[in-house]
Amino acid sequence: MAELLAFPSACRRCGVLLERPGERILCPACLSALAVCRAPYCPTCGRFFDGDGTPHPCAACLRQAPPLSEHRAAARYEGAVKDILLLFKYRGLRPLGRPLASFLQTAIGDDNPPWRDADLLVPVPLHRRRRRERGFNQAEVLADELSRLTGIPILSDALRKTTNLRPQTSLRSQARRANIRGAYRAVRPDAVLGKTVVLVDDVCTTGSTLGECARVLRGAGAADVRGVTVARA
């Protein structure tokens, strides 16, 4: 009888062997390296400030209130958080959505989170072509896991991305806003009418995508639109 050989898998971030029962994709050390950002932040756009202090509005939000009434992120987009989000988003490692959502819920769940008293979680949609290439929408996976943790229903088809745009990462702030304008459409206005909606995404860079989605949802009749992301650049 031929002997069966078992080849242990390795952590996709650091390469250490995963030999303990239940370990998959990432080792415990890399998972524990997900670091919550404790810096002060703008409660409206979620931007982190340097130094110590308490949450306070940033100058940009004081000049002009964004479509989102508030936005929170668990961490800065750097280090282990960035590495793991990139693995999740671009390497097809969909199961990472569960520990990332758990990290998000643990990081801000006890600190007046955006999903308090919310009616719906709405993931930021991908264009159908991009979703087909990637195999899944990372924002929808995160929203689904957050729904499981919080009990708040998810409405995956509230929005549709109608234009397959050039990647936002290649653009500066003003160009991002122009690039994203008109790219989303509300397809379930009846379901968001009068509701408090929380947009869910993996990363917020300038806030252009979340802002455009919030603008469309408010135009469809949502009473309030908030945002939550794992990380903020």
Helices and strands as residue ranges (DSSP letters): E 9-10, E 17-18, H 28-32, H 59-63, E 70-76, H 79-90, G 94-96, H 97-108, E 120-123, H 128-134, H 138-150, E 159-161, G 168-170, H 173-180, E 184-186, H 189-192, E 196-204, H 208-219, E 224-232
